[in-house]
């Protein structure tokens, strides 16, 4: 009688795929944050010198 073997799950492959998906998601999130901060930086940078000058006490 022939022995029938079932396909066994490859847990290492599945784990690696999950890790890659997490890394990809994390990198995309980091990139979005950088894009958001880069968009906000020019506005804040132009406001910063004016606010710094107005806050200094005039002697």
Residue pairs with C-beta under 8 A, 6 or more apart in sequence:
none
